[in-house]
Amino acid sequence: MTDQEIPRNDAEVMETKESGWKSQQVYLMALACLIVGVAVGYLLRGSESPTLAASVASAPQQPLPPQADMGGQMPALARMKKMADTAAAPALEKLKQNPNDFQSLNDLGKLYRSTHQFKEAAGYYERALAIEPKNAAARTDLASCLYYEGDVDGALAQLDKALQYDPQFFGALLNSGIIKLKAKNDTAGAIASWERILKSNADPKQKEVVKKLIASARQNEGPKS
């Protein structure tokens, strides 16, 4: 799997395998904070590859408010949309030559997702999945877009489908637990999703963080009636 980026803070970014893994560790630790209500973080991207191409940017750790001001210029989301539209040109040109180019469609989904244009991103992911329906990473990314657009049930349905194709897919299992906990108040369902990670072939360091998520969720569940 490949994972591309668009400019972040107007600067091109190239992450190494080491920095990519560190980013994932930081993200997972942020999730532990999310469980206890200290912080709100992004859902994990479906494409977890630590090697990133130079043209598309990583999603920020926290969503920007729609009307946030960027130095007296246009609102943050409008600025990010403009950046995305500019960066999208090469992939859009490829689609003119081949409308069924999965990679270009998937790259556009990642690009618009990373700039908080979730509706547009979802459209590209849906087109990509029409070509490769069993791609668990793209389906996990689609699920997160649907979640941020307010379609919780649609997001969970996409994650369930991703797990039908890849039952151990880390991003789908992790995000399924987050959505069940935060949007459905389904602690048992969240823990069940995360416990599947512990039974999978996930990295031991990932499993250690997931164990902490489970412990925190159980602690905050309260007494059972």
MOVEN-V912598 format. One record per helix or strand. SS is the DSSP state (helix for helix, strand for strand). FROM is the first residue (numbers start at 1). LEN is the number of residues. If there is no record, write none. Layout:
ss=SS from=FROM len=LEN
ss=SS from=FROM len=LEN
This chain:
ss=strand from=3 len=2
ss=strand from=8 len=1
ss=strand from=11 len=1
ss=helix from=17 len=19
ss=strand from=52 len=2
ss=strand from=69 len=1
ss=strand from=75 len=1
ss=helix from=76 len=12
ss=helix from=89 len=9
ss=helix from=102 len=13
ss=helix from=118 len=14
ss=helix from=136 len=13
ss=helix from=152 len=14
ss=helix from=170 len=15
ss=helix from=187 len=12
ss=helix from=204 len=18
